[in-house]
């Protein structure tokens, strides 16, 4: 087993063996770029170390000595040499970038003797002792686990003693003394003397890197990111170069293209006479990369040539760290650079145009999840702000406005020209006008499927829900977070993508879907197999989704047609004492629904429209029992209110999620579904007579057995045929069901005998498979569960493949066993989640359906899934 | 294909071909018993008729003619003969007794001519025309679907016209005229003349029987009883004999042993000069069978000989119908007789003692479900009463008492010596003292797992829940059902086995588990493989269950130890502002729990005791939010109440069933589970030190993933080890989990890696697989679903094998794949349901656990399952 590779031996393909950093250093070396020489200890050495119970494997240090000897020969310096010492850096480097691990030890090789050689060679005693004290400090803190504050305090004390404000004012002698202080701290705190022997220093440092692989933070990070524990980390040992040796030295970071905009022009920051960390730390004001041409024209040209070479070689935008030591350029690191969504899109499309990559590669270069940034306003990335509180990121995008606590106030103020945010404990259908008026919505209760969240996502309005630290006092028209009070009319900013709440105005940028956006999604469409539909209840939602490329409606929730000014009619139906009253109310609703459906079918003409018959329990259309009881106790109720209270009490349930809703209600109130089917079929006939091409799919929710669905399919066909006969014309339609109870999935073979399509309602399926009520768990124990690693992800955001996914796979297999050509889709929230879309592709669904604003994401995710399945490589 | 069998050709084994009635008539004929001759048309003919689209199959009527010719030859009479006509009865007879089908047409063969022959032969013109008018009436109503009321009205008119009160007062001429009237009704209503041709009459009657197989009521009955539609019915054509030809004739029904008590002595009813239906109709007062010896000594001896022969031949108690025609005995039907539970037990044990059957057969002779009758008081089977209303049969048994509407009143009046029934909208832990005081409990809300139902079953107290027609007015201390008012102190009777509510006192019989009960269950224990444990929370429940033969506790619900006078301490724990307050409250609970566990382990010494850590959500320990809100609005709250309201609001959930309960709460409040584990381990150590043999199994509820369980198992072992170390002694214990979420079942392979046992919580598993909240569905749509045949059974009573059962099977297979010796049990309500116990046996569970009063049922059901699996024949 070979554990050590000098940079000349490796290549960028060896990421798993050499870590990302080591592989790229090797690649640059191979390309002949000026990389300070060094070597990499492999990830396999790390695994051997852990397997041996935290012991360095046999032979490792021998190999390290050999590589070190070769390095010394090449540089013509010796580690620990009292005259001209070789100094090295030691850095960890895992196959994936990973916070929480030991980062970097610089200046290794310095000791009480070699510090003198460094002083002589540089002619700068102060520099030498400053380097030494930094080394002792880093080594003590990172390798020996000494509390870093102790060193900072000692430094503070010294400055105070000397009466100076900054480090550069300290003299060489001051720093010499500080080294002694630091060594004493190490000896006291770590229980060992600071090691003077450079080879011992190196061994310590290597062990520290390996040990840090199993640190708590590193383990947690790996768990969260699903990085296997057995990848291990590599260690890079590299000759030190110094950018802080004077005005003939410098350091910087550059990108081969602009990582913010994607513009094909290099971009970066530069500092004269500085170490790399100074650029990142932001202590000094950096200069733009171009200005480097003025100070170091040769190095600059050399750097640009390296940029071109690397981008061409990596076939992607590269991020490069470099240092100039006394007029000589060194490249310290490169990797494929991170970028904004806009930049990713532009680069992918332009690189394909340049022939650097092909269209497939371009499609794979943009992460589907990134597209959200392109579709909603965002806090300006450069803005600085303090987060007051956090809630659930219920609907993406940023919004700024004045706070109002009632829907009426929000609407009135918006009509008066203000930008408003609606803040409520939770929202109900009564708040709809205020929600429409608002720039954004904030609720203190409710989860990611609360009324506020669902409606906001549908409208594309930013929203934060379940912000439990926001204590709302409706009477006083204010809310409190701790001691902070926000009153009606105060301006706040919310970021629905992250759940952040900020006092005052945070600058917002509004992205415009650009040319590259359309181009790239067009390319994506060429590769995907999955169709992408949208969840839309209103014609305007449908039109928005069409703009985004939707290929039909996968879920029209008819209950949204029962709200607003129609609520009184719905209540009349519920309260009806006689069949005649019920029939009259249903007739009114019928006329309205019919018109809704006509408009929806017109908006989606020629594309399939899946209409779900009424799903929620009736009490959702009735007032809150508690409020009425309190009112009754306080001031009494009028006759109408008493009647509503009685109905609300009669229809309320202990666990409404598992109660009388969906087709259960349909069976108990047969007139309801018949009315809906008739309205829908009549609408389709009207559209057809008008020359349209309506494609109707009738979906029956919450089925648990074949018998139940068979009964409702019979009713549906009966009504549809009667309606068509009345209208002297027929339309084609499918009748199918949601698979959203575990039992429906388990008995899918029987159910498929009477269902022409399945649409997986993975929201409810997840709720029932886990026994998680979204309204209750997302605010309460989900955060704790995710933090403790008890769940790999929020299963309502990313489909749980090992549990819920098993039910989906089972249902597909069983459903096809009795109806081989059954149409299969998904209409849960997962339809817009990239990882879940990949699952849908893998298991062979025909389509996914998601909210309008997630349609582009689903299109791109579907293309990624298809390309990956084609062996086009992972996008991870 | 042979469609017609004369009685001499068949046997009792041919139930599926000849129907039950036909097979037994053939068997009696073969035994040489005096059966009026006849023949049976097979069930296959019925199926052929249906397959041909309701056409009699080719050749059938030819076979019928041949059989009829043989019959005519044997009897020496001809069908339709004007001088001495043969008359036959036509009866349906399916493989299983089945209401809703065409029953019987008597006197077939009479027409305008042959009626004269009958008159001549019997010398009784009145008898002849009465027989003829009865035939026309039956034929019109049953075969030709004429409304039976029309005939009754014509008869009424005639009586009025003649000025007589009863039929016997009508003359032969009157009846002759009535025949004409009836024929006219038939012609008008059915659109066909009443057929004079006897062969045509017979063909009509056969078709009517076949047609009735597919009548709505018959289909519904088959659906409810899971009888396949393709069994078909047979038709029996048999020579008429008349028990009403004078005082030398008679009719009766007898049993070879007493069907009520099981006593080994014949039993029955007898009437002189009567038709069979007169015995059943109860128009005349019957004589006991013994008295027949006085009137018909020879026939009586002949009958007793037949009883002995049949019981010996069928090796079981038989039920026999017979007629004496002019001094001659005929047996018209026999079958294995129905019996009460007590009779079934006594007969089985005595017949085994007599050597008539063996012990295995004896065990199979008693239906497990019947045992309920032996364990609870019952309405006297002879009592007559009118049912006022019905609710859910929440806890079996009958109770009579005075109605009280508060727990306090119930307790006070009971202490004053009254027998009381507690009537509440629903019950809560606050009502416990009233529930204990009550003979029975009635609630107008709540399902079969409501608080009232669960507690009542545990205590063995009869209860009816969810009686929605019972409108309670707590303020006025009364309830209404329709217009009927029942006030405080009024006496009512309830039957918790059927859900019937009756005004006044219904006589109640209190069975005593008898010698045969113990004997038979002892035999059953020899055959079963499944262990039977009990669900018990209190030592007295455990002792009761031990009496009934329980072999351990499968579920101790620790939450029941958090109620009553401990509630304030639990509330202090929930309300705790500081960790110190929480710790103090937990310490108090710890001391109490420890003592609970000591007593429970003592009661079950040497047998396994599975203790479930706290399962319900915390708000169940807090007062009702609504009541507090109303009180707040009315009169304000004190500081303590305000605090409780805030806590209750903080902990309340939209869907508590899917919320923060079980191990989720355990993870959020780590002190709680640690306290419970410590109390339990300490209790076990105390028992061991006292010389006991505690066997502890710690069960963690509501797990959804391996990670979750692994964390809690770690905590548990940590606490257990620390506790054992403190006590200088260890105890052995298992740690396992409930499988009650679908996801736990789906990922059982992973979960079994950290669980030493699985206990299937099929209540919750059913709730989540179906998406049925018991509290909401059992009162609301379950009745409708069962009536419509959308569910084969209430899945909370009988395990749903095709859905929930699939999850159980999957979990067993997966669980064993990673832990082959995993211990498997069930602790849902299904553990006491015979059909579900059979499933548990079939899938290979180690034990079932059920409430104490169902332990005997489970023991017998487990034996049935094992014997059936052994090929000992079905008990159906």
Interface residues (C-beta under 8 A of the other chain):
Chain A: X625 X626 X629 X630 X631 X632 X633 X634 X653 X654 X655 X656 X657 X658 X659 X660 X664 X667 X668 X702 X704 X705 X707 X708 X711 X740 X741 X742 X743 X746 X747 X750 X764 X767 X768 X769 X770 X771 X772 X773 X775 X776 X777 X780 X781 X784 X785 X788 X789 X790 X791 X800 X802 X803 X804 X806 X807
Chain B: X625 X626 X629 X630 X631 X632 X633 X634 X653 X654 X655 X656 X657 X658 X659 X660 X664 X667 X668 X702 X704 X705 X707 X708 X711 X740 X741 X742 X743 X746 X747 X750 X764 X767 X768 X769 X770 X771 X772 X773 X775 X776 X777 X780 X781 X784 X785 X788 X789 X790 X791 X800 X802 X803 X804 X806 X807
